[in-house]
C-alpha cells in the first residue's frame, strides 16, 4: 500500500523514517478498517485511521524519549570526566544518579568516587547508592576509610543500603517481627553525626541477636510494609532511639539512652525502654562509644518482653 505526501504532512513530514512505520500500522489496522458501504463503513475507516496515527505518535514519543535519555547521559558523563570545576562535576554525578542505570553510568560514577575533590566523591557515592549498584560495594567499602569525614559518612550509609539490596537481615528462628530502625536522635551536646550513624548500625546488629526479628529495609514504603506484614502474618514495630546524656562522670564517661517502641507502619506508641552505662577513662571518642553501646545493650534487654506484650495490641 503506498504512502502519499499528504500522509507525510499529517505526521510531521519526516519522510526518512515514517513510511515503514505507516505501512506497518496500516497493515496491523487492516482488520479494523472494514470495506463496507455507507455511513457506518466510513465511520469504521475513520476510527481505524485514528488508531493508526495514535500508535505512530506513541512510537515516535518512545523513540524520542530514549534518544533524549541517551544524549543526556553522554553529556553528563563527558562533563563529569572533563570539567575543571568541582561543583560542575559534583552536580553531574548527582544528575547521573537520576537517570536509568547503565554500565556506562556506573563506570563513570565509580571513577568519580576516586575524584580529587571530596564533594565529587560524596555525590558519586550517593548516586551509586541511589542506582542500587551492588557491584560497586567493594569500592564504596574502601571509601569508608576516606580521609574526608563527609565521604566516610556517605560511604557508611551507602554500604548499609547496598548490602540490604536483595536480601533481608534476620535474627535466629522463624521471623515473627518486622522491625524498622530509625536514625537515632540526640539531646546530648557532645554527640556527633558520625556517632549517630554508628549507633544505628550497632542497634541493628544487636537486634539481629534476638530471636524472631527481621529488619525492614530502608526503602520499604508504609503501604508495602503493611501489605507484607498482613501477607506474612508478622507483627511490625518501629524503634525510635535517642542519646539523652553523654558526659564525663567521675573517672569515666556516662551515657543515658532511650528507645521508644512504636507500631509499624502506623507509628503508635507501644512501649519505652531506657538504659545507662559508664565507660572507664577520660572522655574520648572511644570511651563515649563504649558508654553509648553499653547503655543500648541495657535498654534492649527488655525489648523481647515489650514486643511480646505489644503484639496483642496490633502493629498496623
Secondary structure, DSSP 4 states (H G I P E B T S, - for coil): ----HHHHHHTT--TTTHHHHHHHHHHHTTTTS----HHHHHHHHHHHHHHHHHHHHHHHHHHHHHHHHHHHHHHHHHHHHH-S-HHHHHHHHHHHTTSPP-HHHHHHHHHHTT-SSHHHHHHHHHHHHHTT-GGGHHHHHHHTT-SSHHHHHHHHHHHHHHHHTT---B-SSS--EEEEEPPPEE-STT--HHHHHHHHHHHHHHHTTSTTEEEPPTT--HHHHHHHHHHHT-EEEEEEEEEEEEEEETTEEEEEEEEEEEETTT--EEEEEEEEEEEESSS-HHHHHHHHHHHHHHHHTTHHHHHHHHHTT---
